[in-house]
C-alpha cells in the first residue's frame, strides 16, 4: 500500500468527500461517501444508507456500484472512499470487496481520512482470492 498522489484519484477522493455529506447514518454517526470510475472515465457517487434494521444497511461502495450499473457501466476501474469520522483511511468491507470483484478483475482503491491521510491499494491486494465462477 502506498500514499495516494495521483491527481485524478485526488479528484475521486474529493468527490467521495462530497458524497459522504449525503449519507444517511443516524445509527452509527459514521457517514461514508464513495466515488467510482468506470473504464470510460464516468464517475458515479454513493453514500452509506443505514436502516433501523442494521442488516439492511447499504455501504457507500455498494451504493456507488448500484448507481454505476444502473447508469450503464460494466467494468469498474477505481473507487475512492472517504469518511469525515475516520481517523485513518478506510478499507472496504468484505461484502463490498466481493461486489466490486463482480465487475473488475482488479481495480485501484483509494481512501482518505479527515486528517488528510490518503492510501492507495488494489482489489487484488485486499481480496486476493475473490469468489468467481
N, C-alpha and C positions, 0 to 999 in steps of 0.2 A: 504494500500500500504506500502511496506517495501523496504528497500535498498537491492539491489541485491548483493549476496555474494557467490553464487553457482559457483564453478569453471567451470562447464560445460556451464553455462549461460554466464559467463565471456568470454568463448571461442566464444559463439554465438555473443556477443557484439563486440568482436574483428573482427569477420568475417563481421558483419554489417558495421563496420567502413571501412573495406577494400572495401566492395560493394559500399559504398557511393562515393568512388573515381571514380566509373564508371557511376554515374548518369549523365543524360542529363538535366540540369536545367538552361538553358540560360535566362529564363524569370524571375524566382524568385531568382536565385542565392542561392537556398536553397537545396543542394543535400541531399538525404536521401538514406541510404542503409538498407537492411533487410537480416537477416539470419533466415531461417525457418527450424525447425527439425520436421521430421515425427516420427511416433511411432516406426519405425525401427531404428531410430537414424541417418538416412541420412539427410544431410543438403543441402538446396537449397538457392541460393542467389538471391536477386532482388535489383533494384535501381529505383528511380523515373525517368520517361521519360516524359519530358514536350513537348508540342506541341504549335505552334503558335495559334492554336485554343484551348484555355486553357481547354475547356471541354473534350478534348481528352487526357489530361494528365493522365498518369498511376502512381499511388503511388507505392512506393517501396514494401509495404506489398502485394499488389495485383500482382505485378510483380513476387515476390517470390512464391506466391500461384500458379500462372500460371506455373512457372518452376517446382514446386513440382508435380503438377497434370500431366504435360507433362512428368515428369520423373518417373511416376508410383506410387507416393504417394497417399494414400487415406484418412488417418487420420493424422491430424496435432497435434503436442504435444507442441511446444513452438516456439515463434518468438522473435527476438531481432531487435530493430530498433535504428538507430544512424544517427545524422547529425552533421557535424563539425560546423555548423552555429547555432545550438541550444544552448541557454543559460541554459535551463532546459531539463530534459528528456522528450521526446515526447510521445504522445498517438496517436494510430492510429485514423484516421478519421472514421466517422460513416459508410461510404461505405466499408472501409477496414474491420471494425469490422464485418459487415454483411457477407462479403465474407469469412472471417475466420470462422464464425459460420456455414457456409455451410459444413465445413469439420472437425469441432470439437464442441463437446458439451461445453467444457471448455478447456482452454489451458493457459499456462504461457505466459505473455507478459513482456519482459524486454526492457528497453530503457536506452540510455546513452546520455550524452551531452559532448560537447567539453571540459568542465572543469572537467570531470571525475565523475560527479554525475551519479548514476545509480538508477533505480527504477524497482521494480517488482510488477506487478499487474496481474490480470487474465481477460480472456474474459468475464466471468460472472460478474465480478465487473464493467467492462466498458460498457457491453451490457447485462444487466440482463434479458431483455425480447426480445431476438432476434426473428426475424420473422422465423417461422419454419412451415413446412407442418404438 
